[in-house]
Amino acid sequence: MEIASNTLGMNRADWLKARRRGLGGSDAGAIAGLNPWVSPVQVWMDKTGQVEPSCENEFCYWGNVLEDVVAKEFSRRTGLKVRRRNAILKHPEHEWMLANVDRLIVGTDEGLECKTASAYMLDKWKDGRIPESYEAQIQHYMAVTGYSAWWIAVLIGGNTFKYQRVERDDEFIGLLIDLEKDFWETNVIGEQMPDVDGTSACTEAVKKMFPDSDAGSEIHLSDQYEDALKEYARFSELEKRYKEAKDEMANKLKVAIGDHEKGFLDGHVVTWKGVTSNRFDSKQFKADHPELFDQYAKESTYRRFAVKAIN
């Protein structure tokens, strides 16, 4: 393994920019289609400079804050000593293949990835399993470093600690390198947008790519989108039918429950509870306090998507 950038003393903004010079471990799962939270389109937008690299949400913040806690607890439980590697590493043959590892295990050719996760993700870590996107991430690290194994440790919900050793998988690594190489050369260097999909991550990426529209502007769509238009109409009709069918089944179960809150059948619990909530009546507030409403009203814009026949 080689050093792409020395990160000792580097601020976070410069570190994020340095990561843009290649594909890192956290990009691997998205490129392979294994990350439900990040799409290939998002990675492409980042690497081609269409969005500023950042990690401003609470998950990123607490992940960074608790990284040292997870690493120390891993050492305490396993007896293995770990050390930082203050550098962005690169593959000896594929210079676009980067790795910013959390820790290396002292005296071995093994590393450690530190994670935090919501309690809702506990099932993903049962019976020695790890999320697929993290499998891709640590295999990517082993590809860059040449190491034979990688540990992953996670603090789940703030009170459940797990760790797992993952062996190097050269067949997986070979496939990963091919995928990443094609992505880097075709999509990043070649500036060709990856195929979009229907995931929420991709939907958010497209929104960021085209946040505004030119009022009154029009375009004639090319014939290559004819199939997409027809399929959209077909799936819209199916969505309507399935929603009605789902609602019908829900109504039958509601009738069966009647005045009760819960019903049990075949290992399932069906609930129909009363919920009380307080909602702010903005219309009434505007009528009663127009000056205050204007003072604190915040304008927001979004693009509404719709398809309809015009003949």
Buried (B, 14 or more C-beta within 10 A) or exposed (E): BEEBBEBEEBEEEEBBBBBBBBBBBBBBBBBBBBBBEBBBBBBBBBBBEBBEBEEEEEEEEEBEEBBEEBBEBBBEEBEBEBEEBEBBBBBEEBEBBBBBBBBBBEEEBBBBBBBBBEEEBBEBBEEEEBBBBBBBBBBBBBBBBEBEBBBBBBBBEEEEBBBBEBEBBEEBBEBBBEBBBEBBEEBBEEEEBBEBEEBEBBEBBBEEBEEEEEEEEEEEEEEEEEEEEEEEEEEEEEEEEEEEEEEEEEEEEEEEBEEEEEBEEEEEEBEBEEEEEEEEEEEEEEEEEEEEBEEEEEEEEEEEEEEEEEE
